[in-house]
Amino acid sequence: MAESNSPTIRVVSWSELFPWLSIVRAFRLAIAVRALILGAAGILLTVLVWGVIGLTFGTDPNDPKAAQTRR
């Protein structure tokens, strides 16, 4: 068999050569607009749901019995 003189192409692991690339990738993910919008929507939905729960199960401030139990 004849040996081939063509060079072998190796896969380059860029994260091993440049470890700081993972920091850049994490920063790019942290400022992703879609993730920021999804997080803001989650916070807003949480506030709204807790407000509805508070109105549903809250006590009447004019109720004298409720004022006695808060003391």
C-alpha positions as CSV (number, residue, x, y, z in Angstrom):
1,M,0.0,0.0,0.0
2,A,1.2,3.4,-0.8
3,E,1.2,6.0,1.9
4,S,-0.7,9.2,1.3
5,N,1.3,12.5,1.6
6,S,-1.9,14.5,2.3
7,P,-1.9,16.2,5.7
8,T,-4.4,15.2,8.3
9,I,-6.9,17.9,9.3
10,R,-7.4,18.0,13.1
11,V,-10.4,19.5,14.9
12,V,-9.4,22.6,16.8
13,S,-10.9,22.9,20.3
14,W,-11.2,26.7,20.5
15,S,-12.3,26.6,24.1
16,E,-9.1,24.8,25.1
17,L,-6.9,27.3,23.2
18,F,-8.8,30.4,24.4
19,P,-10.5,29.8,27.8
20,W,-11.8,33.3,27.9
21,L,-14.2,32.5,25.0
22,S,-16.5,30.8,27.5
23,I,-16.8,34.2,29.3
24,V,-17.7,35.9,26.1
25,R,-20.3,33.3,25.3
26,A,-21.8,33.6,28.7
27,F,-22.0,37.4,28.4
28,R,-23.6,37.1,25.0
29,L,-26.2,34.8,26.5
30,A,-26.8,37.2,29.5
31,I,-27.6,40.1,27.2
32,A,-29.8,38.1,24.8
33,V,-32.9,40.2,24.1
34,R,-35.3,37.2,24.0
35,A,-34.1,36.0,27.4
36,L,-34.4,39.5,28.9
37,I,-38.0,39.9,27.6
38,L,-38.9,36.5,28.9
39,G,-37.5,37.3,32.3
40,A,-39.3,40.6,32.5
41,A,-42.6,38.9,31.5
42,G,-42.1,36.3,34.2
43,I,-41.5,39.0,36.8
44,L,-44.6,41.0,35.7
45,L,-46.7,37.9,35.7
46,T,-45.5,36.9,39.2
47,V,-46.4,40.4,40.5
48,L,-49.8,40.3,38.9
49,V,-50.7,36.8,40.2
50,W,-49.5,37.7,43.7
51,G,-51.7,40.8,43.6
52,V,-54.7,38.7,42.5
53,I,-54.0,36.2,45.3
54,G,-53.7,39.1,47.8
55,L,-57.1,40.6,46.7
56,T,-58.7,37.2,46.8
57,F,-57.5,36.0,50.2
58,G,-56.8,39.4,51.8
59,T,-58.6,40.7,54.8
60,D,-60.9,43.7,54.9
61,P,-59.1,46.6,56.6
62,N,-62.5,47.8,58.1
63,D,-63.2,44.4,59.8
64,P,-62.7,44.8,63.6
65,K,-61.9,41.1,64.0
66,A,-59.1,41.3,61.4
67,A,-57.6,44.3,63.3
68,Q,-57.5,42.3,66.5
69,T,-55.7,39.3,64.9
70,R,-53.0,41.6,63.5
71,R,-52.0,43.0,66.9
